[in-house]
Amino acid sequence: MKRIAVFGTHGAAKTSLVYKLAAHFKMANKNVKVIHETARQCPFPINQGAIYKTTLHLISTQLTQELEADAEGFEIAISDRTLYDAFIYINFLGRGNEFTKHLEDFCMHWMKKYDVLVYLEPTEGYAITADGVRCADVEYQMEIRDRFRDFVIDAQKYYGGTLNVIQEESNTIFDEEKCNALMDNIRTSLFKEEAALV
């Protein structure tokens, strides 16, 4: 099974891209599973209220869904966030502990499982729509964005630059021409090994 994960700070148009990618691949007759962001179903506090149990729940729920998609024989799984995303938030808040630390190591190793990682940043001036779940605090959003920037650099160092990361801004997702080019880039990157064998 091929894995794509779209990640970045809240409000960076990740979910919009996930749905567009799912439609894109389904139109190409691919059997696609969308792994939805798990925060909306989390029974523990999220955003600035997150606690270590929030992190454990988010990761265990997403990991279960990714494994089920593999077991069910989907060709492509598109995840709205990576397993590691939750640590950006809990570490920023300083609420991690020995349990989250051990799990963090596992989730860093899991990053290599994603065939394509799409890192989205909010375009300057892009405003979050308050929906009762996402945090609309722009300063907090930018602080988390900066943590994601650091993470991308650190993860690439950890893997010797071998992670397949495509970086874009949120405005790309809402520009039809640019978004189509991005999806073509993702598809080419996802199947580059097969193309090399032809």
Phi, psi and chi 1 to 4 in degrees:
 res  aa     phi    psi   chi1   chi2   chi3   chi4
   1 MET       -  134.5 -178.6 -179.5   74.8      -
   2 LYS   -84.8  140.2  -62.2  -74.3 -170.4 -178.3
   3 ARG  -120.6  130.0  -71.4 -176.9  170.7   92.0
   4 ILE  -118.2  136.8  -58.7  169.9      -      -
   5 ALA  -128.7  131.7      -      -      -      -
   6 VAL  -106.0  124.3 -178.4      -      -      -
   7 PHE  -139.7  169.7   70.9  111.6      -      -
   8 GLY   140.7  179.4      -      -      -      -
   9 THR   -64.1  162.4 -172.0      -      -      -
  10 HIS   -62.8  144.6   51.6  -69.2      -      -
  11 GLY    80.0   19.3      -      -      -      -
  12 ALA  -100.1   15.3      -      -      -      -
  13 ALA    73.3   25.9      -      -      -      -
  14 LYS   -61.9  -49.8  -63.7 -178.0  -58.9  -64.1
  15 THR   -63.4  -37.8  -57.3      -      -      -
  16 SER   -60.6  -42.7  -63.9      -      -      -
  17 LEU   -68.2  -39.8  177.9   58.0      -      -
  18 VAL   -56.7  -46.6  165.7      -      -      -
  19 TYR   -68.1  -37.2  -75.5  129.1      -      -
  20 LYS   -66.3  -39.7  -72.5 -171.5  174.8 -165.9
  21 LEU   -64.9  -41.6  -78.3  169.7      -      -
  22 ALA   -59.9  -45.4      -      -      -      -
  23 ALA   -64.5  -40.6      -      -      -      -
  24 HIS   -58.0  -48.1  178.5   79.4      -      -
  25 PHE   -75.9  -32.4  -75.7  113.4      -      -
  26 LYS   -66.2  -35.9  -74.7 -178.8  179.3 -179.6
  27 MET   -65.0  -22.7  -69.9  -70.5  -71.7      -
  28 ALA   -94.3   16.8      -      -      -      -
  29 ASN    63.4   33.6  -64.7  -44.8      -      -
  30 LYS   -96.8  144.1  -62.4  -65.7 -176.7 -177.3
  31 ASN   -86.0  106.0 -170.4   13.8      -      -
  32 VAL  -114.8  138.1  179.6      -      -      -
  33 LYS  -117.5  129.0  172.9   70.8  173.2 -178.7
  34 VAL   -95.8  125.3  170.3      -      -      -
  35 ILE   -97.4  103.2  -49.5  -65.2      -      -
  36 HIS   -71.0  151.9  -61.6  -78.5      -      -
  37 GLU   -57.1  132.7 -176.9  176.5   12.4      -
  38 THR   -89.6   -8.1   55.7      -      -      -
  39 ALA   -61.8  -34.7      -      -      -      -
  40 ARG   -67.6  -21.5  -68.8  177.8 -177.4  -87.0
  41 GLN  -103.4    4.1  -70.4   74.9   43.9      -
  42 CYS   -73.6  129.0 -175.6      -      -      -
  43 PRO   -78.8   -8.5   29.3  -34.9      -      -
  44 PHE  -100.3  162.6  -60.8  105.7      -      -
  45 PRO   -60.1  145.4  -19.4   30.5      -      -
  46 ILE  -120.8 -175.8   60.4  172.8      -      -
  47 ASN    55.0 -134.5  -61.3  -40.9      -      -
  48 GLN   -67.2  -14.6  -68.7  102.0  -40.4      -
  49 GLY   -91.3    1.7      -      -      -      -
  50 ALA   -59.0  142.8      -      -      -      -
  51 ILE  -123.7  174.5   57.2  176.1      -      -
  52 TYR   -62.3  -31.3   84.7   93.9      -      -
  53 LYS   -66.2  -29.8  -68.1  177.9 -176.7  176.6
  54 THR   -58.6  -48.6  -53.8      -      -      -
  55 THR   -60.3  -47.1  -56.9      -      -      -
  56 LEU   -60.4  -41.4  -59.7 -177.3      -      -
  57 HIS   -67.9  -46.4 -172.4  -84.2      -      -
  58 LEU   -58.8  -45.9  -65.3  177.1      -      -
  59 ILE   -71.1  -45.1  -69.0  163.5      -      -
  60 SER   -64.6  -36.8   60.5      -      -      -
  61 THR   -67.4  -46.6  -57.3      -      -      -
  62 GLN   -67.5  -41.8 -179.4  169.1  -22.2      -
  63 LEU   -60.5  -42.3  179.4   58.8      -      -
  64 THR   -58.5  -44.6  -62.5      -      -      -
  65 GLN   -66.8  -38.9  -69.0  179.6   22.2      -
  66 GLU   -65.6  -41.3  -71.1 -170.3   19.6      -
  67 LEU   -67.5  -38.8  -68.5  171.9      -      -
  68 GLU   -64.2  -40.2  -73.6  175.1  -11.7      -
  69 ALA   -61.0  -39.9      -      -      -      -
  70 ASP   -64.7  -47.4 -162.8   -0.7      -      -
  71 ALA   -64.0  -31.2      -      -      -      -
  72 GLU   -83.2   -1.6  -69.2  164.6    6.7      -
  73 GLY    83.3   22.2      -      -      -      -
  74 PHE   -67.5  145.2  -75.3   93.8      -      -
  75 GLU   -75.0  -39.0  -67.5  176.5   83.6      -
  76 ILE  -135.6  133.2  -57.6  171.3      -      -
  77 ALA  -114.4  128.1      -      -      -      -
  78 ILE  -113.9  113.4  -54.0  171.6      -      -
  79 SER   -99.0  132.4  -63.8      -      -      -
  80 ASP   -86.3   86.3 -170.1  -19.1      -      -
  81 ARG   104.0  157.9  -68.4 -164.7  174.2  -83.5
  82 THR   -96.8  168.6   73.3      -      -      -
  83 LEU   -61.6  -27.1  -78.8 -169.0      -      -
  84 TYR   -79.2  -19.7 -165.6   90.3      -      -
  85 ASP   -51.7  -39.4  -77.4   34.1      -      -
  86 ALA   -59.3  -28.1      -      -      -      -
  87 PHE   -73.3  -26.0  -66.4  104.3      -      -
  88 ILE   -58.8  -42.0  -56.9  -65.2      -      -
  89 TYR   -75.9  -49.7  -66.6   87.2      -      -
  90 ILE   -68.5  -34.7 -160.2   70.8      -      -
  91 ASN   -71.3  -36.8  -70.0  -18.9      -      -
  92 PHE   -60.8  -38.6  172.3   73.1      -      -
  93 LEU   -79.7  -12.3  -64.8  167.7      -      -
  94 GLY    70.5   32.3      -      -      -      -
  95 ARG  -114.6   16.2  -63.6  176.8 -170.6  157.0
  96 GLY   -73.7  166.9      -      -      -      -
  97 ASN  -150.2 -167.1   58.0   23.9      -      -
  98 GLU   -62.6  -32.8   60.9  178.9  -46.4      -
  99 PHE   -68.8  -46.5  -60.0  111.5      -      -
 100 THR   -68.8  -31.4   60.3      -      -      -
 101 LYS   -64.4  -45.6  179.9   55.9 -175.3  169.9
 102 HIS   -63.4  -40.2  -70.4  -57.3      -      -
 103 LEU   -70.3  -31.6 -167.6   54.4      -      -
 104 GLU   -61.6  -41.1 -175.9  173.9   -1.1      -
 105 ASP   -60.8  -43.4  -68.2  -21.8      -      -
 106 PHE   -61.0  -45.3  167.9   82.2      -      -
 107 CYS   -68.4  -31.0  -69.9      -      -      -
 108 MET   -65.6  -41.1  178.2   60.8   87.0      -
 109 HIS   -63.3  -36.1  -74.8  -64.2      -      -
 110 TRP   -66.7  -23.0 -167.5  -97.7      -      -
 111 MET   -54.5  -31.4  -69.0  -64.4  -70.0      -
 112 LYS   -70.0  -16.4 -165.2   63.2  175.6  176.3
 113 LYS   -70.0  -23.0  -70.7  -76.7 -171.2 -179.7
 114 TYR   -81.6  123.4  -59.9  112.1      -      -
 115 ASP   -70.4  -36.2  -61.6  -76.7      -      -
 116 VAL  -136.4  130.7  179.2      -      -      -
 117 LEU  -112.2  125.9  -69.5  153.3      -      -
 118 VAL  -111.3  112.3 -176.4      -      -      -
 119 TYR   -97.8  117.9  171.0   50.3      -      -
 120 LEU  -109.0  137.6  -68.6 -179.5      -      -
 121 GLU  -117.7  144.9  -75.2 -162.1   -8.6      -
 122 PRO   -67.2  131.4   23.1  -30.8      -      -
 123 THR   -65.3  143.3  -58.6      -      -      -
 124 GLU   -54.7  129.3 -173.3  174.7  -11.9      -
 125 GLY    90.2   -5.4      -      -      -      -
 126 TYR   -73.0  123.0  177.7   76.9      -      -
 127 ALA  -100.6  138.0      -      -      -      -
 128 ILE   -78.7  135.5  -64.4  177.1      -      -
 129 THR   -82.4  118.6  -58.5      -      -      -
 130 ALA   -67.8  119.6      -      -      -      -
 131 ASP  -122.8   11.7   60.4    1.2      -      -
 132 GLY    87.5   -8.1      -      -      -      -
 133 VAL  -120.2  -54.2  177.1      -      -      -
 134 ARG   -70.4  145.0  -69.6 -177.2  -63.4 -177.6
 135 CYS   -81.8  125.1  176.4      -      -      -
 136 ALA   -93.7    9.2      -      -      -      -
 137 ASP   -73.8  108.1 -176.5  -28.8      -      -
 138 VAL   -64.5  -39.8  175.4      -      -      -
 139 GLU   -61.6  -44.3 -177.2  177.6  -10.8      -
 140 TYR   -62.8  -42.6  175.6   65.5      -      -
 141 GLN   -58.5  -43.5 -178.7 -166.2   32.4      -
 142 MET   -69.8  -34.8  -67.0  -59.7   99.9      -
 143 GLU   -64.7  -41.8  -72.0  171.7  -22.5      -
 144 ILE   -68.0  -38.2  -65.3  -63.2      -      -
 145 ARG   -56.9  -43.8  178.3 -152.0   61.2 -168.3
 146 ASP   -63.6  -36.1  -69.2  -15.8      -      -
 147 ARG   -66.3  -38.2  -66.3  -61.4  178.6  104.0
 148 PHE   -65.6  -39.2  -89.6  103.9      -      -
 149 ARG   -58.6  -45.6  -75.0  178.5  173.7  176.2
 150 ASP   -63.6  -39.5  -68.3  -19.0      -      -
 151 PHE   -62.9  -42.4  166.8   66.3      -      -
 152 VAL   -58.9  -43.2  171.1      -      -      -
 153 ILE   -64.9  -47.0  -66.4  168.7      -      -
 154 ASP   -64.5  -40.6  -68.1  -17.4      -      -
 155 ALA   -66.1  -39.1      -      -      -      -
 156 GLN   -65.2  -39.6  -76.3  -69.9   27.8      -
 157 LYS   -63.4  -42.5  -73.6 -179.6 -179.2  176.5
 158 TYR   -59.8  -38.8 -177.5   88.5      -      -
 159 TYR  -100.4   13.1  -81.0  108.3      -      -
 160 GLY    62.9   33.1      -      -      -      -
 161 GLY    75.3   15.7      -      -      -      -
 162 THR   -95.4   -5.9   60.7      -      -      -
 163 LEU   -68.3  138.7  -73.1  179.0      -      -
 164 ASN   -91.1   88.0 -172.8   11.3      -      -
 165 VAL  -110.2  128.4 -179.3      -      -      -
 166 ILE  -111.6  126.4  -63.2  170.7      -      -
 167 GLN  -111.4  135.6 -177.2  171.2  -17.8      -
 168 GLU  -146.9  169.9  -81.3  -66.9  -13.9      -
 169 GLU  -104.6  159.5  -69.4 -171.3    1.0      -
 170 SER   -61.9  -31.8   56.9      -      -      -
 171 ASN   -64.3  -23.4   64.5   -8.9      -      -
 172 THR   -59.8  -35.7  -62.6      -      -      -
 173 ILE   -67.7  -26.4  -47.6  -51.8      -      -
 174 PHE  -102.5    7.7  -55.4  107.4      -      -
 175 ASP  -108.9  111.6 -178.8  -56.7      -      -
 176 GLU   -55.3  -45.8 -175.1  175.1   -0.9      -
 177 GLU   -65.3  -46.2 -175.3  175.6  -21.5      -
 178 LYS   -66.6  -38.7  -70.6 -180.0  179.2  179.0
 179 CYS   -67.0  -41.1 -171.4      -      -      -
 180 ASN   -62.0  -38.7  -73.8  -21.9      -      -
 181 ALA   -65.6  -39.8      -      -      -      -
 182 LEU   -63.0  -45.4  171.3   60.2      -      -
 183 MET   -65.8  -35.9  -69.6 -168.2  -69.7      -
 184 ASP   -63.4  -40.7  -74.3  -17.7      -      -
 185 ASN   -62.9  -42.8 -174.3   14.8      -      -
 186 ILE   -64.3  -45.2  -67.0  167.9      -      -
 187 ARG   -62.1  -45.6 -176.0 -173.4   67.9 -114.1
 188 THR   -60.7  -42.9  -59.5      -      -      -
 189 SER   -67.0  -36.7 -172.2      -      -      -
 190 LEU   -66.4  -37.2 -172.2   65.4      -      -
 191 PHE  -110.6   21.9  -65.6  107.0      -      -
 192 LYS   -63.3  -33.6   63.3 -176.3  175.6 -176.1
 193 GLU   -66.0  -42.6  -68.8  179.1    5.7      -
 194 GLU   -64.9  -40.0  -72.4   85.3  -18.9      -
 195 ALA   -63.8  -35.1      -      -      -      -
 196 ALA   -68.2  -24.3      -      -      -      -
 197 LEU   -82.7  -15.6  -63.7  173.3      -      -
 198 VAL   -78.2      -  175.2      -      -      -
